[in-house]
């Protein structure tokens, strides 16, 4: 974490002398054990933009994961619908469900065998 306030180059500091309405000080503690807290001197406007970028990246990752899960669920619902249809048409049939690589979700292709 680095300081985002540039006191020497900031027009607000030059305008108001020794203070700026956007200036914020925060203490940041690194994750490493026994690390000393670090004083971060931030410009609220700049830090807000950095945080928004971080949130956007996380949101895009979340959306991608959600879409992948939706696709898996769609495959599963289609497979289960097909299985129910086969069983309704032939109650004595047995079903073999093939799994995709990794074994987590069905391919969506069922083989019905008549047990008569």
JOCOR-V208222 format. One record per backbone hydrogen bond with DSSP energy under -0.5 kcal/mol. CO is the residue of the C=O (numbers start at 1). NH is the residue of the N-H. E is the energy in kcal/mol with one decimal. If there is no record, write none. Layout:
CO;NH;E
CO;NH;E
//
This chain:
5;7;-0.6
6;9;-1.0
6;10;-1.0
7;10;-0.6
10;14;-1.9
11;15;-2.2
12;16;-2.6
13;17;-1.3
16;18;-1.0
20;23;-1.4
22;44;-3.4
24;42;-3.4
26;28;-0.5
26;40;-3.6
28;30;-0.6
28;38;-3.2
32;35;-1.3
38;28;-3.0
38;40;-0.6
39;41;-0.5
40;26;-2.4
40;42;-0.7
41;4;-1.2
41;5;-2.1
42;24;-2.7
42;44;-0.6
43;47;-2.7
44;48;-2.0
45;49;-1.6
46;50;-2.0
47;51;-2.6
48;52;-2.4
49;53;-2.1
50;54;-2.0
51;55;-2.5
52;56;-2.4
53;57;-2.2
54;58;-2.2
55;59;-2.7
56;60;-2.4
57;61;-1.9
58;62;-2.4
59;63;-2.6
60;64;-2.1
61;65;-2.3
62;66;-2.4
63;67;-2.4
64;68;-2.2
65;69;-2.2
66;70;-2.3
67;71;-2.1
68;72;-2.0
69;73;-2.6
70;74;-2.3
71;75;-2.1
72;76;-2.3
73;77;-2.7
74;78;-2.4
75;79;-2.3
76;80;-2.7
77;81;-2.5
78;82;-2.2
79;83;-2.4
80;84;-2.5
81;85;-2.2
82;86;-2.4
83;87;-2.4
84;88;-2.5
85;89;-2.1
86;90;-2.2
90;93;-2.0
92;115;-1.0
94;113;-2.3
95;97;-0.5
96;98;-0.6
96;111;-1.3
98;107;-2.3
100;103;-2.8
105;100;-2.4
108;110;-0.5
109;98;-1.0
110;112;-0.5
111;96;-1.6
113;94;-2.6
113;115;-0.5
//
